[in-house]
Amino acid sequence: MATLKDLRGDQPTWCPGCGHFSIMAGIQKSIISLGYEPHEFAIISGIGCSGKVSEYVRTNGYHTIHGRSIPVAQGAKMGNPDLKIIASGGDGDGYGIGLGHFVHASRRNIDMTYIVMDNNIYGLTKGQTSPRSEHGFVTKTTKDGNKEYPVDPISTSIANGATFVAQGFAGDIKQMNDIIARAIEHKGFAHVNIFSPCVTFNKVNTYDFYKEHLTKIEKPFTDRNEALATVRSHQGMVTGVLYEEERAHYQEKLGIDFDMQSCVSGKMNEELLRELELKFQ
């Protein structure tokens, strides 16, 4: 059985105190607690401070380009359905240039987990506003305050068809680890947004800020409208599994059963070829 030592990759270069450390550990501990081996996972990451997680967790991994972790992760899942797929990125990566991919993955219900390390700022490029920065947020590029309003990722994934939607906080390790483990085991698109304080460039959305403002939701909603109403009534400041449903994921909808051994050897069995011909005539 895998141990934490087996899953430790390169030494992280994040700032001391960064919430990303807790999230990385949560991914590693979830893999172990669920009884998986490193080779059964692939972590696909984007650009930003969070992008290095695919190198810091020793599984199969791919460090892709800005905003493109989801389409690459979807391709990996379609190419090898047996892999457990985690796509990961930051709020700038996933809710900026990657927002379109996020919406379509939600409605498509690909069987994968999408973990967003949300620090409300661009940390790698030294502290500019991100799509999650609050209106009026002051940075070195918005000295008179951010003129835009933030993206609401939780409402977005609920409204667009994700079958598992959750939000965690890097300062609440027990709850966060439980959320990550449940997301990994969910069959379908599991979106997990995790508040991850940036201790260097964001002096507003701190650990103390989240401890004061967050409300825990103890039981997931099964009605999208109720889930949306609750999230919005708390201005998005909620944690827990917020919405969950059982629904056939994308590959089940396609009805194609890939023979992985045949694909790996470069040979697709005749039955699969006939099935594909009928589907795409």
C-alpha positions as CSV (number, residue, x, y, z in Angstrom):
1,M,0.0,0.0,0.0
2,A,1.2,3.5,-0.9
3,T,2.6,5.8,1.8
4,L,3.1,9.5,2.0
5,K,6.8,9.0,1.1
6,D,5.8,7.3,-2.1
7,L,3.7,10.3,-3.1
8,R,6.2,13.0,-2.3
9,G,7.7,14.6,-5.4
10,D,9.9,17.6,-5.8
11,Q,10.3,20.0,-2.8
12,P,7.6,22.7,-3.1
13,T,8.8,26.3,-3.6
14,W,5.6,27.9,-2.3
15,C,5.9,30.7,0.3
16,P,5.9,29.5,3.9
17,G,2.3,29.5,5.1
18,C,0.7,29.2,1.7
19,G,-2.6,27.3,1.7
20,H,-1.4,25.2,-1.2
21,F,0.7,23.1,1.1
22,S,-2.5,21.9,2.9
23,I,-4.2,21.1,-0.4
24,M,-1.3,19.2,-1.7
25,A,-1.2,17.1,1.5
26,G,-4.9,16.6,1.2
27,I,-4.6,15.1,-2.2
28,Q,-1.8,12.8,-1.1
29,K,-3.6,11.7,2.1
30,S,-6.9,11.1,0.1
31,I,-5.1,8.8,-2.3
32,I,-3.7,6.8,0.6
33,S,-6.9,6.7,2.6
34,L,-8.9,5.4,-0.4
35,G,-6.4,2.7,-0.9
36,Y,-5.0,3.7,-4.4
37,E,-1.5,3.4,-5.7
38,P,0.4,6.3,-7.3
39,H,0.2,4.8,-10.8
40,E,-3.6,4.7,-10.7
41,F,-3.7,8.6,-10.7
42,A,-2.8,11.3,-13.1
43,I,-2.7,15.0,-12.0
44,I,-3.0,17.6,-14.7
45,S,-2.1,21.1,-13.7
46,G,-2.1,24.6,-15.3
47,I,0.0,27.7,-14.9
48,G,0.4,29.6,-11.6
49,C,1.6,28.8,-8.2
50,S,-0.7,25.9,-8.1
51,G,0.6,24.6,-11.4
52,K,3.6,22.8,-9.8
53,V,1.3,20.4,-7.9
54,S,1.7,17.9,-10.7
55,E,5.4,17.7,-9.9
56,Y,5.0,17.9,-6.1
57,V,2.7,14.8,-5.9
58,R,4.4,11.7,-7.3
59,T,1.8,10.2,-9.6
60,N,1.4,10.3,-13.3
61,G,1.4,14.0,-14.1
62,Y,1.3,16.7,-16.8
63,H,2.1,20.4,-16.4
64,T,0.1,22.0,-19.2
65,I,-0.3,25.6,-20.4
66,H,-2.3,28.4,-18.9
67,G,-6.0,27.6,-18.5
68,R,-5.8,24.3,-20.3
69,S,-5.7,21.7,-17.5
70,I,-9.3,20.6,-18.0
71,P,-9.2,19.8,-21.8
72,V,-5.9,17.9,-21.3
73,A,-7.4,16.1,-18.3
74,Q,-10.5,15.1,-20.3
75,G,-8.2,13.7,-23.1
76,A,-6.3,11.7,-20.5
77,K,-9.5,10.3,-19.1
78,M,-10.9,9.4,-22.5
79,G,-7.6,7.8,-23.5
80,N,-7.3,5.8,-20.3
81,P,-10.7,5.4,-18.5
82,D,-9.0,3.4,-15.8
83,L,-7.0,6.3,-14.5
84,K,-8.3,8.5,-11.7
85,I,-7.9,12.0,-13.0
86,I,-7.4,15.2,-11.0
87,A,-7.2,18.5,-12.8
88,S,-5.8,21.3,-10.8
89,G,-5.2,25.0,-11.1
90,G,-5.6,28.4,-9.5
91,D,-8.5,30.9,-9.7
92,G,-6.6,32.9,-12.3
93,D,-5.8,29.8,-14.4
94,G,-9.2,28.1,-14.1
95,Y,-11.7,31.0,-13.9
96,G,-9.9,33.3,-16.3
97,I,-8.6,31.9,-19.6
98,G,-9.9,28.4,-18.5
99,L,-13.4,29.4,-17.7
100,G,-14.9,28.2,-20.9
101,H,-13.4,24.8,-20.5
102,F,-14.7,24.7,-16.9
103,V,-18.3,25.4,-18.0
104,H,-18.2,22.7,-20.7
105,A,-16.7,20.1,-18.5
106,S,-19.4,20.8,-15.9
107,R,-22.2,20.2,-18.4
108,R,-20.4,17.3,-20.1
109,N,-20.0,15.5,-16.7
110,I,-16.6,13.9,-17.5
111,D,-15.6,11.5,-14.8
112,M,-12.8,13.5,-13.1
113,T,-12.0,15.8,-10.2
114,Y,-11.3,19.5,-10.7
115,I,-9.5,21.1,-7.7
116,V,-9.1,24.9,-7.8
117,M,-6.7,26.5,-5.3
118,D,-8.5,29.8,-4.9
119,N,-6.3,32.6,-3.4
120,N,-8.2,35.6,-5.0
121,I,-5.1,36.9,-6.7
122,Y,-2.4,36.2,-9.2
123,G,0.5,35.1,-6.9
124,L,3.1,33.8,-9.4
125,T,3.2,37.1,-11.2
126,K,3.5,39.0,-7.9
127,G,0.1,40.2,-7.0
128,Q,-2.4,41.4,-9.6
129,T,-6.2,41.0,-9.5
130,S,-7.6,37.7,-10.6
131,P,-11.1,36.8,-11.8
132,R,-11.9,36.1,-8.1
133,S,-10.7,39.4,-6.6
134,E,-13.4,41.4,-5.0
135,H,-14.8,44.6,-6.3
136,G,-12.6,47.4,-4.9
137,F,-9.6,45.1,-4.3
138,V,-6.4,47.1,-4.2
139,T,-3.2,45.8,-5.8
140,K,-0.2,47.2,-7.5
141,T,-2.1,47.3,-10.8
142,T,-5.4,48.5,-9.3
143,K,-4.3,51.2,-6.9
144,D,-7.7,52.8,-6.9
145,G,-9.5,49.5,-6.5
146,N,-10.7,46.7,-8.8
147,K,-13.4,47.9,-11.1
148,E,-14.7,44.4,-11.9
149,Y,-16.8,42.0,-9.9
150,P,-15.6,38.5,-9.1
151,V,-16.6,35.2,-10.9
152,D,-18.9,33.0,-8.8
153,P,-17.4,29.5,-9.5
154,I,-19.7,27.5,-7.2
155,S,-22.9,28.9,-8.7
156,T,-21.4,28.4,-12.2
157,S,-20.7,24.7,-11.8
158,I,-24.0,24.1,-10.1
159,A,-26.0,25.9,-12.8
160,N,-24.1,24.3,-15.6
161,G,-24.6,20.6,-14.7
162,A,-21.7,19.5,-12.5
163,T,-22.8,16.5,-10.4
164,F,-20.5,17.1,-7.4
165,V,-19.8,20.7,-6.2
166,A,-17.9,21.4,-3.0
167,Q,-15.9,24.2,-1.4
168,G,-13.2,23.9,1.2
169,F,-10.8,25.9,3.2
170,A,-7.1,25.2,3.5
171,G,-7.3,26.1,7.2
172,D,-9.8,23.4,7.9
173,I,-7.8,20.3,7.0
174,K,-10.2,17.6,8.3
175,Q,-13.1,18.9,6.3
176,M,-11.0,19.6,3.2
177,N,-9.5,16.1,3.2
178,D,-12.9,14.6,3.5
179,I,-14.2,16.7,0.5
180,I,-11.2,15.8,-1.7
181,A,-11.7,12.1,-0.9
182,R,-15.4,12.2,-1.7
183,A,-14.7,14.1,-4.9
184,I,-12.2,11.5,-6.1
185,E,-14.7,8.7,-5.5
186,H,-17.6,10.5,-7.2
187,K,-18.6,9.2,-10.7
188,G,-18.9,12.3,-12.8
189,F,-17.5,15.8,-12.8
190,A,-16.5,16.8,-9.3
191,H,-15.7,20.5,-8.8
192,V,-13.9,21.5,-5.6
193,N,-13.0,25.1,-5.0
194,I,-10.7,25.5,-2.0
195,F,-9.9,28.9,-0.4
196,S,-6.1,28.9,-0.2
197,P,-4.8,32.1,1.5
198,C,-1.8,33.8,-0.3
199,V,0.3,35.0,2.6
200,T,2.5,37.2,0.5
201,F,0.3,39.2,-1.8
202,N,-3.2,39.0,-0.4
203,K,-3.5,40.7,3.0
204,V,-7.3,40.7,2.9
205,N,-8.4,37.1,2.3
206,T,-6.4,35.7,5.2
207,Y,-6.8,32.6,7.4
208,D,-8.4,34.8,10.0
209,F,-10.8,36.3,7.4
210,Y,-12.0,32.9,6.3
211,K,-12.4,31.6,9.9
212,E,-14.6,34.6,10.7
213,H,-16.7,34.6,7.5
214,L,-17.2,31.0,6.4
215,T,-20.3,28.9,7.1
216,K,-20.3,25.1,7.0
217,I,-23.0,23.3,5.1
218,E,-23.3,19.9,6.7
219,K,-25.4,18.0,4.1
220,P,-25.3,18.4,0.3
221,F,-28.4,19.6,-1.6
222,T,-29.9,17.5,-4.3
223,D,-31.9,20.3,-5.8
224,R,-29.9,22.8,-7.9
225,N,-32.1,25.7,-7.1
226,E,-31.9,25.2,-3.3
227,A,-28.1,24.8,-3.6
228,L,-27.8,28.0,-5.6
229,A,-30.1,29.9,-3.3
230,T,-28.0,28.9,-0.3
231,V,-24.6,29.7,-1.9
232,R,-25.9,33.1,-2.9
233,S,-27.5,33.9,0.4
234,H,-24.1,33.5,2.0
235,Q,-22.3,35.4,-0.8
236,G,-20.4,32.2,-1.7
237,M,-18.8,32.0,1.8
238,V,-19.8,28.5,2.5
239,T,-17.8,25.2,2.8
240,G,-18.8,21.6,2.5
241,V,-20.3,19.4,-0.2
242,L,-22.9,21.7,-1.6
243,Y,-24.5,19.7,-4.3
244,E,-24.4,16.0,-5.3
245,E,-26.3,13.8,-7.7
246,E,-25.9,10.5,-9.4
247,R,-26.0,10.8,-13.2
248,A,-24.4,8.8,-16.0
249,H,-21.0,10.4,-16.8
250,Y,-19.8,11.3,-20.3
251,Q,-18.3,7.9,-21.3
252,E,-21.4,6.0,-20.1
253,K,-23.5,8.4,-22.2
254,L,-21.4,7.6,-25.3
255,G,-21.9,3.9,-24.6
256,I,-18.3,3.0,-25.7
257,D,-16.4,0.5,-23.8
258,F,-12.7,0.9,-24.5
259,D,-10.5,-2.2,-24.4
260,M,-7.4,-0.6,-22.9
261,Q,-5.1,-3.5,-23.4
262,S,-5.9,-3.5,-27.1
263,C,-5.5,0.2,-27.4
264,V,-2.1,0.2,-25.6
265,S,-0.9,-2.5,-28.0
266,G,-2.1,-0.5,-31.0
267,K,-4.8,-3.0,-31.8
268,M,-8.5,-2.3,-31.4
269,N,-10.8,-5.3,-31.2
270,E,-13.2,-5.9,-34.1
271,E,-16.3,-5.5,-31.9
272,L,-15.2,-2.0,-30.8
273,L,-14.4,-1.0,-34.4
274,R,-17.8,-2.1,-35.6
275,E,-19.4,-0.1,-32.7
276,L,-17.5,3.0,-33.6
277,E,-18.4,2.7,-37.3
278,L,-22.1,2.4,-36.4
279,K,-21.9,5.4,-34.1
280,F,-20.1,7.8,-36.5
281,Q,-21.6,6.8,-39.9
